[in-house]
């Protein structure tokens, strides 16, 4: 499954800045946006509902990671919101991931059920960091592939990974197992705090299912033009 629209990360400090950004696009253009922890903790469920009411699809990226019972309860709440995608940490284990899926099903109660993605290794994590801080001695790609396999066994719809690992994950799991890749930059763009980045066209060639783009669009002088360029590169 490929999501043809680039997912725009609404990494803004508050609702006012996010709405001002969304208002720059034509009213009839239905975007796919990511609401992460900063926006959700600051503005809450009302903001999620407002964005959906505007006609946009929402990837609610909260990266749940706790004991299975707690994650099930949290996912049940999120299942009521009508978002398209949400996330858990694969490091929480197979039982926790399965509990998240069950919670989303319970919360949706027959309405649209969010697809759930497992976070593998963050795109800000280098292999050296992983070895030193997580004491994982496998290669970074081996760690990501292992998380992807466990996530698939737990019933996840896909994973969040860097585009560098997308093709290997497709081969290790299934073509319809989603590979959602942040860390997308335009050629010559600043890398920032990301370690493993690619351009939109490189991500497409490496079998990403969807790309998440933040600063390359949201901090551009002309965000709409930047979005169009990213979308063109991604689609072609």
C-alpha positions in Angstrom: 0.0 0.0 0.0 1.4 3.4 -1.0 0.1 6.7 0.4 0.4 9.0 -2.6 0.2 12.2 -0.6 3.3 13.2 1.4 2.4 13.3 5.1 3.1 16.8 6.4 4.5 16.9 10.0 2.6 19.7 11.8 5.4 20.3 14.2 4.3 23.7 15.4 4.3 25.1 19.0 0.5 25.7 19.1 -2.8 25.6 17.2 -2.5 29.2 15.9 0.7 28.4 14.0 -0.7 25.1 12.7 -3.9 26.6 11.5 -2.1 29.5 9.9 0.0 27.0 7.9 -3.1 24.9 6.9 -4.9 28.1 5.7 -2.2 28.6 3.1 -3.5 25.7 1.1 -6.7 25.7 -1.0 -9.8 24.8 1.1 -10.6 21.9 -1.2 -7.1 20.3 -1.0 -7.3 17.4 1.4 -3.9 16.9 3.0 -2.4 14.1 5.1 -0.9 15.5 8.2 1.0 14.2 11.2 0.1 15.4 14.6 2.9 14.5 17.0 3.4 14.8 20.8 4.1 18.6 20.9 0.8 19.5 19.2 -1.3 16.8 20.9 0.0 17.5 24.4 -0.5 21.2 23.8 -3.9 21.3 22.0 -5.4 17.8 22.7 -8.2 15.9 21.1 -10.1 19.1 20.0 -7.3 20.0 17.6 -7.3 16.5 16.1 -11.0 16.7 15.6 -10.7 20.2 14.1 -8.1 19.0 11.5 -10.3 16.1 10.5 -13.3 18.4 10.2 -11.3 20.4 7.8 -11.2 17.4 5.5 -7.6 16.3 6.2 -6.4 12.8 7.1 -4.4 12.5 10.4 -1.5 10.4 11.4 -1.5 10.7 15.2 2.1 9.9 16.2 2.2 9.4 19.9 4.5 6.4 20.0 2.8 4.5 22.8 5.1 2.5 25.0 4.0 1.0 28.4 2.7 -2.2 29.9 0.1 -3.9 27.6 -2.9 -3.0 29.9 -2.0 0.7 29.8 -1.4 0.8 26.1 -4.7 -1.0 25.5 -6.6 1.6 27.5 -4.8 4.5 25.7 -5.4 3.0 22.3 -9.0 2.5 23.1 -9.3 6.3 23.6 -7.4 7.1 20.4 -9.6 4.6 18.4 -12.5 7.0 18.9 -10.9 10.0 17.2 -11.2 8.9 13.6 -7.5 9.1 12.7 -5.9 7.1 9.9 -2.6 6.1 11.5 -1.1 5.9 14.9 2.1 4.5 16.5 3.5 2.3 19.2 7.2 1.5 20.0 8.2 -2.0 18.7 10.6 -2.1 21.7 7.5 -2.5 23.9 7.2 -6.1 22.7 4.7 -8.3 20.8 2.2 -8.5 23.6 2.1 -4.7 24.0 1.7 -4.1 20.3 -1.2 -6.7 20.1 -2.8 -4.9 23.0 -2.6 -1.6 21.1 -4.4 -3.1 18.1 -7.1 -4.6 20.3 -7.6 -1.2 22.0 -8.0 0.6 18.7 -10.6 -2.0 17.6 -12.5 -1.6 20.8 -12.4 2.2 20.7 -13.4 2.5 17.0 -16.6 0.5 17.8 -17.4 -0.3 14.2 -16.2 3.1 12.8 -13.0 3.6 10.8 -10.2 1.7 12.6 -6.8 3.4 12.6 -3.9 1.5 11.2 -1.1 1.1 13.7 2.6 1.3 12.9 5.5 0.2 15.1 8.5 2.5 15.6 11.7 0.5 14.9 14.8 2.7 15.4 14.3 6.5 15.3 15.8 8.2 12.3 17.8 10.3 14.7 19.6 7.2 16.0 22.9 6.2 14.6 24.4 2.7 14.7 27.1 3.8 17.1 24.4 5.3 19.4 22.4 2.1 19.3 25.4 0.0 20.3 26.5 2.3 23.1 23.2 3.4 24.6 20.9 0.5 23.9 23.5 -2.2 24.1 22.2 -3.8 20.9 25.2 -5.3 19.2 23.5 -6.3 16.0 23.8 -3.9 13.1 21.2 -1.1 12.9 19.6 -2.7 9.9 19.4 -6.1 11.6 17.7 -4.4 14.6 15.2 -2.7 12.4 14.4 -5.9 10.5 13.9 -7.8 13.7 11.5 -5.2 15.0 9.6 -5.3 11.7 9.2 -9.0 11.8 8.0 -8.9 15.4 5.6 -6.1 14.6 4.2 -8.1 11.7 3.7 -11.1 14.0 1.9 -8.8 16.5 -0.6 -7.7 13.8 0.7 -4.3 13.1 -0.1 -2.7 9.7 3.5 -1.6 9.2 6.5 0.2 10.7 8.1 3.6 10.9 11.7 3.3 9.7 14.2 5.2 7.7 14.0 5.0 3.9 17.4 3.3 4.0 15.7 0.1 5.5 12.5 0.2 3.5 13.4 -2.2 0.7 14.9 -4.7 3.1 11.8 -4.6 5.3 9.6 -5.2 2.2 11.6 -8.3 1.4 11.6 -9.5 5.0 7.8 -9.0 5.6 5.3 -8.5 2.9 4.7 -5.9 0.1 1.5 -4.6 1.8 3.3 -4.2 5.2 3.6 -0.5 5.3 7.0 1.3 5.5 6.4 4.9 6.6 9.6 6.9 6.4 10.4 10.2 8.1 13.8 11.9 7.7 12.8 13.2 4.2 14.7 16.2 2.9 15.0 18.0 -0.4 18.4 17.9 -2.1 20.7 20.4 -0.4 18.3 20.8 2.6 19.5 20.9 6.2 19.6 17.5 7.9 19.0 18.9 11.4 18.9 16.3 14.1 18.2 13.4 11.7 21.0 10.9 11.0 19.4 8.7 8.2 17.8 10.9 5.5 16.7 10.6 1.9 15.1 12.8 -0.7 11.4 12.0 -1.8 12.5 10.3 -5.1 15.2 8.3 -3.4 12.6 7.1 -0.8 10.2 6.0 -3.6 13.0 4.1 -5.3 13.8 2.4 -2.0 10.2 1.1 -1.6 8.9 3.5 1.1 5.1 3.2 1.4 4.7 6.7 2.6 7.0 9.7 3.5 6.7 12.1 6.4 8.0 15.6 5.6 8.3 18.4 8.1 10.7 21.3 7.9 11.3 21.0 4.2 7.7 22.1 3.8 6.7 23.8 7.0 9.7 26.1 7.1 9.9 26.9 3.4 9.3 30.4 2.2 6.5 29.1 0.1 5.1 25.9 1.8 2.5 25.2 -0.9 5.2 25.2 -3.6 7.5 23.1 -1.5 4.7 20.6 -0.9 4.0 20.4 -4.6 7.7 19.8 -5.3 7.9 17.0 -2.7 4.7 15.5 -4.0 6.0 15.6 -7.6 9.3 13.9 -6.7 7.5 11.3 -4.6 5.0 10.4 -7.3 7.4 10.3 -10.2 
